[in-house]
Amino acid sequence: MKVEPLVVGLVGPVPPPLGGMAAQTRQLSQLLQKDGIEVVQLATNAPCQPLWIARLPMVRALWRLIPYLCACWRLAGRVRVIHLMANSGWSWQLYAAPVLWLAVWRKTPVVVNYRGGEARNYLTKSLRWIRPSLRRASALVVPSTYLKEVFTEFGFSASVVPNIVDIERFRPADTGHQGGGDFTVIVTRHLERIYGIDTALRAIAIAAPAIPGLRVLIAGEGPLREQLQAQARDLGIAGTVEFIGQLEREEIARVYRGADMMLNPSTVDNMPNSVLEALASGVVVVSTDVGGVPHVVTHGQTALLSPAGDAGAMAAHMVQVYQDPVLRQRLVAAGLAHVEQFSWPYVREQWLAIYRQRVAEEIV
Protein backbone atom coordinates (compact mmCIF):
# COMPACT_ATOMS: atom_id res chain seq x y z
CA MET A 1 0.00 0.00 0.00
CA LYS A 2 1.33 3.41 -0.97
CA VAL A 3 2.14 5.64 2.02
CA GLU A 4 1.12 9.24 1.44
CA PRO A 5 3.67 11.88 2.46
CA LEU A 6 3.06 13.81 5.65
CA VAL A 7 1.66 17.25 4.87
CA VAL A 8 1.18 19.50 7.91
CA GLY A 9 -1.22 22.43 8.02
CA LEU A 10 0.16 25.02 10.43
CA VAL A 11 -2.38 27.56 11.72
CA GLY A 12 -1.19 30.44 13.88
CA PRO A 13 0.06 34.03 13.97
CA VAL A 14 3.18 35.01 12.07
CA PRO A 15 5.48 38.01 12.47
CA PRO A 16 5.00 40.92 12.49
CA PRO A 17 4.60 41.59 15.34
CA LEU A 18 7.26 39.32 16.79
CA GLY A 19 5.37 37.84 19.75
CA GLY A 20 6.21 34.53 21.40
CA MET A 21 3.59 32.45 19.58
CA ALA A 22 4.31 34.10 16.23
CA ALA A 23 8.01 33.39 16.65
CA GLN A 24 7.31 29.74 17.51
CA THR A 25 4.96 29.37 14.53
CA ARG A 26 7.54 30.75 12.11
CA GLN A 27 10.35 28.72 13.61
CA LEU A 28 8.38 25.44 13.55
CA SER A 29 7.42 25.99 9.92
CA GLN A 30 11.01 26.68 8.88
CA LEU A 31 12.43 23.70 10.76
CA LEU A 32 9.84 21.23 9.46
CA GLN A 33 10.41 22.37 5.89
CA LYS A 34 14.16 22.20 6.35
CA ASP A 35 13.67 18.52 7.24
CA GLY A 36 11.74 17.92 4.02
CA ILE A 37 8.20 17.99 5.46
CA GLU A 38 5.64 19.93 3.45
CA VAL A 39 3.99 22.68 5.50
CA VAL A 40 0.92 24.62 4.42
CA GLN A 41 0.65 27.71 6.58
CA LEU A 42 -2.47 29.73 7.43
CA ALA A 43 -1.87 32.98 9.28
CA THR A 44 -4.42 34.05 11.88
CA ASN A 45 -3.14 37.63 11.79
CA ALA A 46 -3.07 38.32 8.06
CA PRO A 47 -3.11 42.03 7.08
CA CYS A 48 -6.58 43.54 6.93
CA GLN A 49 -7.78 45.69 4.04
CA PRO A 50 -9.00 48.41 3.74
CA LEU A 51 -6.78 50.15 6.28
CA TRP A 52 -9.60 51.95 8.11
CA ILE A 53 -11.10 48.58 9.09
CA ALA A 54 -7.71 47.47 10.45
CA ARG A 55 -7.97 50.25 13.05
CA LEU A 56 -11.23 48.85 14.53
CA PRO A 57 -10.43 45.66 16.51
CA MET A 58 -13.86 43.99 16.63
CA VAL A 59 -14.86 45.07 13.13
CA ARG A 60 -11.49 43.90 11.86
CA ALA A 61 -11.99 40.44 13.37
CA LEU A 62 -15.46 40.00 11.87
CA TRP A 63 -14.31 41.34 8.49
CA ARG A 64 -11.63 38.66 8.37
CA LEU A 65 -13.93 35.84 9.46
CA ILE A 66 -15.51 34.76 6.14
CA PRO A 67 -12.19 34.61 4.20
CA TYR A 68 -10.64 32.83 7.17
CA LEU A 69 -13.39 30.18 7.26
CA CYS A 70 -12.95 29.56 3.55
CA ALA A 71 -9.19 29.24 3.98
CA CYS A 72 -9.68 26.78 6.88
CA TRP A 73 -11.98 24.64 4.75
CA ARG A 74 -9.47 24.50 1.90
CA LEU A 75 -6.59 23.77 4.26
CA ALA A 76 -8.39 20.87 5.96
CA GLY A 77 -8.95 19.27 2.56
CA ARG A 78 -5.34 19.61 1.50
CA VAL A 79 -3.27 18.38 4.48
CA ARG A 80 -2.97 15.16 6.49
CA VAL A 81 -2.90 16.81 9.93
CA ILE A 82 -3.40 20.34 11.26
CA HIS A 83 -1.16 21.87 13.92
CA LEU A 84 -3.25 24.61 15.53
CA MET A 85 -1.54 27.29 17.61
CA ALA A 86 -4.18 28.36 20.15
CA ASN A 87 -4.51 30.94 22.89
CA SER A 88 -7.05 32.32 25.33
CA GLY A 89 -9.83 34.87 24.86
CA TRP A 90 -11.32 35.94 21.57
CA SER A 91 -8.40 34.31 19.79
CA TRP A 92 -9.85 30.91 20.71
CA GLN A 93 -13.39 31.65 19.54
CA LEU A 94 -12.44 33.46 16.32
CA TYR A 95 -9.45 31.43 15.13
CA ALA A 96 -9.15 28.10 16.95
CA ALA A 97 -12.76 26.91 17.25
CA PRO A 98 -13.57 27.32 13.51
CA VAL A 99 -10.58 25.14 12.56
CA LEU A 100 -11.72 22.37 14.89
CA TRP A 101 -15.32 22.29 13.63
CA LEU A 102 -14.44 22.51 9.94
CA ALA A 103 -11.71 19.89 10.24
CA VAL A 104 -14.19 17.43 11.79
CA TRP A 105 -16.40 17.73 8.73
CA ARG A 106 -13.41 17.16 6.47
CA LYS A 107 -12.12 14.27 8.63
CA THR A 108 -8.74 15.94 9.17
CA PRO A 109 -7.11 15.46 12.60
CA VAL A 110 -6.24 18.62 14.52
CA VAL A 111 -3.47 18.87 17.11
CA VAL A 112 -4.27 21.81 19.39
CA ASN A 113 -1.05 23.41 20.63
CA TYR A 114 -2.43 25.58 23.44
CA ARG A 115 -0.31 28.44 24.80
CA GLY A 116 -0.68 31.33 27.19
CA GLY A 117 -0.12 31.81 30.90
CA GLU A 118 -3.73 32.95 31.49
CA ALA A 119 -5.25 29.56 30.63
CA ARG A 120 -6.57 28.88 34.15
CA ASN A 121 -8.47 32.17 34.30
CA TYR A 122 -9.86 31.70 30.82
CA LEU A 123 -10.98 28.12 31.44
CA THR A 124 -12.58 29.12 34.73
CA LYS A 125 -14.63 31.87 33.10
CA SER A 126 -15.37 30.36 29.70
CA LEU A 127 -15.21 26.56 29.96
CA ARG A 128 -18.73 26.09 28.59
CA TRP A 129 -17.66 27.91 25.42
CA ILE A 130 -14.33 26.11 25.08
CA ARG A 131 -15.27 22.52 25.91
CA PRO A 132 -17.45 21.71 22.84
CA SER A 133 -14.76 22.71 20.33
CA LEU A 134 -11.75 21.43 22.31
CA ARG A 135 -13.36 17.99 22.49
CA ARG A 136 -13.11 17.85 18.69
CA ALA A 137 -9.31 17.97 18.88
CA SER A 138 -7.41 14.80 18.05
CA ALA A 139 -4.77 15.77 20.60
CA LEU A 140 -4.07 18.58 23.04
CA VAL A 141 -0.42 19.53 23.37
CA VAL A 142 0.98 22.21 25.70
CA PRO A 143 4.54 23.54 26.07
CA SER A 144 4.92 23.06 29.83
CA THR A 145 3.94 20.78 32.70
CA TYR A 146 2.34 23.87 34.25
CA LEU A 147 -0.27 24.06 31.48
CA LYS A 148 -0.68 20.28 31.53
CA GLU A 149 -1.66 20.53 35.22
CA VAL A 150 -4.05 23.40 34.47
CA PHE A 151 -5.91 21.42 31.80
CA THR A 152 -5.99 18.34 34.03
CA GLU A 153 -7.88 20.41 36.61
CA PHE A 154 -10.61 20.97 34.01
CA GLY A 155 -10.80 17.36 32.85
CA PHE A 156 -8.61 17.50 29.73
CA SER A 157 -5.64 15.25 29.03
CA ALA A 158 -2.64 17.01 27.50
CA SER A 159 0.81 16.01 26.30
CA VAL A 160 3.86 18.22 26.79
CA VAL A 161 6.12 19.25 23.93
CA PRO A 162 8.36 22.17 24.90
CA ASN A 163 9.07 25.33 22.97
CA ILE A 164 11.92 25.22 20.49
CA VAL A 165 15.11 27.16 21.08
CA ASP A 166 17.37 27.79 18.11
CA ILE A 167 20.68 27.00 19.78
CA GLU A 168 22.56 27.80 16.56
CA ARG A 169 21.30 31.38 16.67
CA PHE A 170 21.12 31.80 20.45
CA ARG A 171 24.56 30.81 21.67
CA PRO A 172 27.11 32.17 24.17
CA ALA A 173 29.62 34.83 23.22
CA ASP A 174 32.95 33.49 21.96
CA THR A 175 34.87 35.15 24.79
CA GLY A 176 34.40 34.95 28.55
CA HIS A 177 32.77 37.97 30.19
CA GLN A 178 30.36 39.31 27.60
CA GLY A 179 29.80 42.83 28.83
CA GLY A 180 33.36 44.25 28.96
CA GLY A 181 33.66 46.89 31.67
CA ASP A 182 29.90 47.26 32.02
CA PHE A 183 27.42 44.92 33.66
CA THR A 184 24.71 44.64 31.02
CA VAL A 185 21.15 43.59 31.85
CA ILE A 186 18.50 42.97 29.21
CA VAL A 187 14.69 42.86 29.43
CA THR A 188 12.97 41.34 26.36
CA ARG A 189 9.24 41.57 27.01
CA HIS A 190 6.49 43.68 25.50
CA LEU A 191 5.76 46.94 27.29
CA GLU A 192 2.41 45.81 28.63
CA ARG A 193 1.09 45.63 32.16
CA ILE A 194 1.18 41.83 32.52
CA TYR A 195 4.93 41.77 31.90
CA GLY A 196 5.73 43.82 35.01
CA ILE A 197 8.34 46.13 33.49
CA ASP A 198 7.54 48.64 36.24
CA THR A 199 8.79 46.11 38.79
CA ALA A 200 12.01 45.64 36.81
CA LEU A 201 12.61 49.41 36.83
CA ARG A 202 12.10 49.61 40.59
CA ALA A 203 14.47 46.68 41.06
CA ILE A 204 17.08 48.37 38.86
CA ALA A 205 16.83 51.57 40.89
CA ILE A 206 17.39 49.60 44.12
CA ALA A 207 20.30 47.56 42.73
CA ALA A 208 22.08 50.29 40.76
CA PRO A 209 24.19 51.73 43.64
CA ALA A 210 25.69 48.28 44.27
CA ILE A 211 26.44 47.53 40.59
CA PRO A 212 29.01 49.95 39.11
CA GLY A 213 28.75 50.20 35.34
CA LEU A 214 25.17 48.90 35.30
CA ARG A 215 23.62 49.21 31.85
CA VAL A 216 20.05 48.09 31.13
CA LEU A 217 18.55 47.50 27.67
CA ILE A 218 14.79 47.09 27.37
CA ALA A 219 13.98 45.46 24.01
CA GLY A 220 10.27 45.65 23.36
CA GLU A 221 7.41 47.90 22.34
CA GLY A 222 3.94 48.46 23.72
CA PRO A 223 1.38 50.93 25.01
CA LEU A 224 3.27 51.63 28.26
CA ARG A 225 6.48 52.90 26.69
CA GLU A 226 6.03 56.58 27.57
CA GLN A 227 4.77 55.73 31.06
CA LEU A 228 7.76 53.47 31.72
CA GLN A 229 10.22 56.03 30.38
CA ALA A 230 8.69 58.59 32.75
CA GLN A 231 9.01 56.10 35.61
CA ALA A 232 12.71 55.62 34.80
CA ARG A 233 13.22 59.39 34.96
CA ASP A 234 11.34 59.63 38.28
CA LEU A 235 13.49 56.81 39.73
CA GLY A 236 16.69 58.55 38.63
CA ILE A 237 17.80 55.73 36.31
CA ALA A 238 17.08 57.31 32.90
CA GLY A 239 20.82 57.37 32.21
CA THR A 240 21.11 53.68 33.08
CA VAL A 241 18.10 52.35 31.15
CA GLU A 242 17.81 52.47 27.36
CA PHE A 243 14.58 51.55 25.58
CA ILE A 244 15.84 50.05 22.33
CA GLY A 245 12.48 48.99 20.84
CA GLN A 246 11.34 45.78 19.16
CA LEU A 247 14.21 43.81 17.65
CA GLU A 248 14.34 41.04 15.07
CA ARG A 249 15.55 37.64 16.23
CA GLU A 250 19.09 38.05 14.92
CA GLU A 251 19.38 41.40 16.70
CA ILE A 252 18.00 39.91 19.92
CA ALA A 253 20.55 37.09 19.72
CA ARG A 254 23.34 39.63 19.30
CA VAL A 255 22.13 41.66 22.29
CA TYR A 256 21.98 38.52 24.45
CA ARG A 257 25.58 37.69 23.56
CA GLY A 258 26.58 41.09 24.93
CA ALA A 259 24.57 40.72 28.17
CA ASP A 260 25.39 39.41 31.63
CA MET A 261 21.86 39.03 32.96
CA MET A 262 18.28 38.85 31.73
CA LEU A 263 15.35 40.08 33.84
CA ASN A 264 11.91 38.53 33.39
CA PRO A 265 9.54 40.50 35.69
CA SER A 266 6.33 39.04 34.24
CA THR A 267 3.16 38.73 36.36
CA VAL A 268 1.67 36.02 34.09
CA ASP A 269 3.68 33.49 32.13
CA ASN A 270 3.65 30.02 30.64
CA MET A 271 6.94 29.00 29.06
CA PRO A 272 8.66 32.23 28.06
CA ASN A 273 10.92 31.79 25.08
CA SER A 274 12.92 34.78 26.24
CA VAL A 275 14.05 32.82 29.30
CA LEU A 276 15.13 29.83 27.21
CA GLU A 277 16.93 32.02 24.69
CA ALA A 278 18.81 33.76 27.50
CA LEU A 279 19.90 30.41 28.94
CA ALA A 280 21.07 29.25 25.50
CA SER A 281 23.05 32.49 25.16
CA GLY A 282 24.94 31.91 28.40
CA VAL A 283 23.09 34.71 30.21
CA VAL A 284 22.02 34.48 33.86
CA VAL A 285 18.22 34.60 34.27
CA VAL A 286 16.59 36.49 37.14
CA SER A 287 12.83 36.01 36.90
CA THR A 288 9.56 36.04 38.76
CA ASP A 289 8.23 32.63 39.78
CA VAL A 290 4.82 32.97 38.12
CA GLY A 291 2.88 30.39 36.12
CA GLY A 292 5.06 27.93 34.26
CA VAL A 293 8.40 29.60 34.95
CA PRO A 294 9.29 27.29 37.91
CA HIS A 295 8.51 24.35 35.60
CA VAL A 296 11.09 25.61 33.11
CA VAL A 297 13.90 26.70 35.46
CA THR A 298 14.78 25.81 39.04
CA HIS A 299 15.59 28.47 41.61
CA GLY A 300 19.23 28.39 42.62
CA GLN A 301 20.14 25.88 39.92
CA THR A 302 19.34 27.31 36.50
CA ALA A 303 17.94 30.74 37.49
CA LEU A 304 17.08 32.95 40.45
CA LEU A 305 13.36 33.44 41.09
CA SER A 306 11.35 35.90 43.15
CA PRO A 307 7.64 36.66 43.69
CA ALA A 308 5.85 38.81 41.13
CA GLY A 309 5.91 42.50 42.02
CA ASP A 310 8.70 42.09 44.59
CA ALA A 311 11.25 44.62 43.35
CA GLY A 312 13.37 44.25 46.48
CA ALA A 313 13.83 40.50 46.01
CA MET A 314 14.63 40.92 42.32
CA ALA A 315 17.17 43.63 43.13
CA ALA A 316 18.81 41.39 45.75
CA HIS A 317 19.23 38.66 43.14
CA MET A 318 20.74 41.13 40.69
CA VAL A 319 23.32 42.23 43.26
CA GLN A 320 23.98 38.63 44.32
CA VAL A 321 24.83 37.61 40.75
CA TYR A 322 27.01 40.68 40.24
CA GLN A 323 28.99 40.15 43.43
CA ASP A 324 29.39 36.36 43.18
CA PRO A 325 31.20 35.33 39.96
CA VAL A 326 31.24 31.68 41.07
CA LEU A 327 27.44 31.67 41.33
CA ARG A 328 27.24 33.39 37.94
CA GLN A 329 29.42 30.77 36.28
CA ARG A 330 27.48 27.93 37.91
CA LEU A 331 24.12 29.30 36.75
CA VAL A 332 25.43 29.83 33.21
CA ALA A 333 26.83 26.29 32.96
CA ALA A 334 23.66 24.71 34.36
CA GLY A 335 21.48 26.81 32.05
CA LEU A 336 23.43 25.78 28.95
CA ALA A 337 23.12 22.09 29.87
CA HIS A 338 19.42 22.44 30.71
CA VAL A 339 18.42 24.18 27.48
CA GLU A 340 19.68 21.35 25.27
CA GLN A 341 16.36 19.52 25.76
CA PHE A 342 14.57 22.40 24.00
CA SER A 343 16.66 22.17 20.82
CA TRP A 344 15.13 20.99 17.54
CA PRO A 345 16.66 17.47 17.42
CA TYR A 346 14.84 16.64 20.67
CA VAL A 347 11.56 18.44 19.93
CA ARG A 348 11.34 17.30 16.31
CA GLU A 349 10.86 13.64 17.15
CA GLN A 350 8.10 14.46 19.63
CA TRP A 351 6.10 16.44 17.07
CA LEU A 352 6.54 13.90 14.30
CA ALA A 353 5.37 11.09 16.58
CA ILE A 354 2.23 13.05 17.46
CA TYR A 355 1.47 13.91 13.83
CA ARG A 356 1.91 10.33 12.62
CA GLN A 357 -0.13 8.86 15.44
CA ARG A 358 -3.04 11.21 14.73
CA VAL A 359 -2.92 10.42 11.00
CA ALA A 360 -2.81 6.69 11.70
CA GLU A 361 -5.81 6.90 14.03
CA GLU A 362 -7.79 8.83 11.40
CA ILE A 363 -7.05 6.15 8.77
CA VAL A 364 -8.21 3.38 11.11
Secondary structure, DSSP 8 states (H G I E B T S, - for coil): ------EEEEEE--SSS--HHHHHHHHHHHHHHHTT-EEEEEETT---SSHHHHTSHHHHHHHHHHHHHHHHHHHHHH-SEEEEEE-STHHIIIIIHHHHHHHHHTT--EEEEE--TTHHHHHHHHHHHHHHHHTT-SEEEESSHHHHHHHHHTT---EE------TTTS---SSSSTTTTSEEEEE-S-SSGGGTHHHHHHHHHHHGGGSTTEEEEE----TTHHHHHHHHHHTT-TTTEEE-----HHHHHHHHHT-SEEEE--SS-SS-HHHHHHHHTT-EEEEE--TTHHHHS-BTTTBEEE-TT-HHHHHHHHHHHHH-HHHHHHHHHHHHHHGGGGSHHHHHHHHHHHHHHHHHHHH-
